[in-house]
């Protein structure tokens, strides 16, 4: 039996046919997630241009396999998994094995109209967080970013990474402990 798009997305069905077309759902969901995905990829890859490229590659991969959308239980987690797989492919490719440093780059844009003193303070905090994240092991960083930026549950992360939920929780706890030590 085929699932409806509402079941695929977890969102209420809309439209005259009682549901959203799968292509529209994919476009809308990817658009909503794009900034979070790029930010997560940026931290993982260490480079803004690569993060943008991989986000675009992730969209293309999702688009090419959109015929599978009715079988996908959690579209948000699936898009993040496709993005992380594409990032892993890039990391493994020849000539791209070195992570480029994040120092001096603005990973997160600050809102307009912020007081100058607040901008400096926020930038210092961001730099400390970036440095702390770079100190995490790759699997800890991935779990932390999926939980924080991707807003995925531990169950979703465990499914994506094909590992026990206890492993995910342990990696998250270890990441938080390391971040607390560095940021204290």
C-alpha positions in Angstrom: 0.0 0.0 0.0 1.4 3.4 -1.0 1.8 6.1 1.7 0.5 9.6 1.2 2.8 12.6 1.0 1.5 13.7 4.4 2.7 10.4 5.9 6.1 10.9 4.2 6.6 14.4 5.5 4.9 14.1 8.9 3.1 17.3 7.9 -0.6 17.8 7.4 -1.8 17.3 3.8 -2.8 20.3 1.8 -4.0 21.0 -1.7 -7.1 20.1 -3.7 -6.1 16.4 -4.0 -5.7 16.0 -0.2 -1.9 16.1 -0.4 1.1 18.0 -1.7 2.8 16.7 -4.8 6.1 14.9 -3.9 8.2 17.3 -6.0 6.6 20.3 -4.2 7.2 18.7 -0.8 10.8 18.0 -1.7 11.4 21.5 -2.9 9.7 23.1 0.2 11.4 20.8 2.7 14.9 21.2 1.1 14.4 25.0 1.0 13.5 25.1 4.7 16.5 22.9 5.6 19.1 24.5 3.3 20.7 26.9 5.7 20.9 24.3 8.5 22.3 21.8 6.1 24.9 24.2 4.7 26.0 25.2 8.2 26.3 21.6 9.2 28.3 20.8 6.1 30.5 23.8 6.6 31.5 22.6 10.1 32.1 19.1 8.8 34.1 20.1 5.7 35.7 23.2 7.0 35.1 25.2 3.9 32.2 27.4 2.8 32.5 26.8 -0.9 32.6 23.0 -0.5 29.6 23.2 1.8 27.6 25.1 -0.8 28.7 22.7 -3.5 27.8 19.6 -1.4 24.4 21.1 -0.5 23.7 21.5 -4.2 24.9 18.0 -4.9 22.6 16.7 -2.1 19.7 18.4 -3.7 20.5 16.9 -7.1 20.8 13.5 -5.5 17.4 13.9 -3.8 15.8 15.2 -7.0 17.1 12.2 -9.0 15.6 9.8 -6.5 12.3 11.6 -5.8 10.4 8.6 -7.1 11.3 7.0 -3.7 9.7 9.8 -1.7 6.6 7.8 -0.8 8.8 5.2 0.9 10.7 7.7 3.0 9.4 8.0 6.6 11.4 11.1 7.6 12.1 13.5 4.8 14.2 15.9 6.9 16.5 13.1 8.2 16.8 11.6 4.7 17.9 15.0 3.2 20.5 15.4 6.0 21.7 11.8 5.3 22.1 12.5 1.6 24.0 15.6 2.4 26.3 13.9 4.9 26.9 11.0 2.4 27.9 13.6 -0.3 30.2 15.3 2.2 31.8 12.0 3.0 32.3 11.3 -0.7 34.0 14.6 -1.1 36.3 13.9 1.9 37.3 10.6 0.4 38.1 12.0 -3.1 41.7 12.4 -4.1 43.3 15.8 -3.6 40.7 17.0 -1.1 41.8 15.1 2.0 43.0 18.2 3.9 40.4 20.1 5.9 40.7 23.8 5.2 40.8 26.0 8.3 37.7 28.0 9.4 39.8 30.8 10.9 38.9 34.2 9.7 35.7 33.1 7.9 32.2 34.2 8.9 30.3 30.9 9.3 27.2 32.4 10.7 25.9 35.7 9.6 24.9 38.2 12.3 21.6 40.0 12.1 21.6 43.6 10.8 21.3 46.3 13.3 23.2 44.6 16.1 25.2 46.9 18.3 29.0 47.0 17.5 30.0 45.8 21.0 27.5 42.9 20.6 28.9 42.0 17.2 32.4 41.7 18.6 31.3 39.7 21.5 29.2 37.4 19.3 32.1 37.0 16.9 34.4 36.0 19.7 31.9 33.5 21.0 31.5 32.0 17.5 35.2 31.7 17.1 35.5 29.9 20.4 32.6 27.5 19.4 34.3 26.9 16.0 37.6 26.0 17.6 35.8 23.8 20.2 34.0 21.9 17.4 37.2 21.4 15.5 38.5 19.5 18.5 35.8 16.9 18.4 36.2 13.5 16.7 34.3 13.4 13.4 31.6 11.1 14.7 31.0 13.3 17.8 30.9 16.4 15.6 28.4 14.8 13.2 26.1 13.7 16.0 26.3 17.1 17.7 25.6 19.1 14.5 22.7 16.8 13.5 21.2 17.2 16.9 21.8 21.0 17.2 21.6 22.3 13.7 19.5 19.5 12.1 17.2 19.3 15.1 17.0 15.5 14.6 16.1 13.1 17.4 18.6 10.6 18.7 16.5 7.9 17.1 16.7 9.6 13.7 20.4 10.1 14.0 20.9 6.4 15.0 18.8 5.4 11.9 20.8 7.6 9.6 24.2 6.4 11.0 23.0 2.8 11.2 24.2 2.4 14.7 22.6 1.8 18.1 20.9 4.7 19.8 23.1 4.2 22.9 26.1 4.9 20.7 24.6 8.1 19.5 23.7 9.2 23.0 27.3 8.4 24.2 28.8 10.4 21.3 26.6 13.3 22.1 27.4 13.2 25.8 31.1 13.0 25.0 30.8 15.9 22.6 29.0 18.0 25.2 31.5 17.2 27.9 34.4 18.2 25.6 32.7 21.4 24.5 31.9 22.4 28.1 35.6 21.9 29.1 36.8 24.1 26.2 34.1 26.7 26.6 34.1 27.0 30.4 
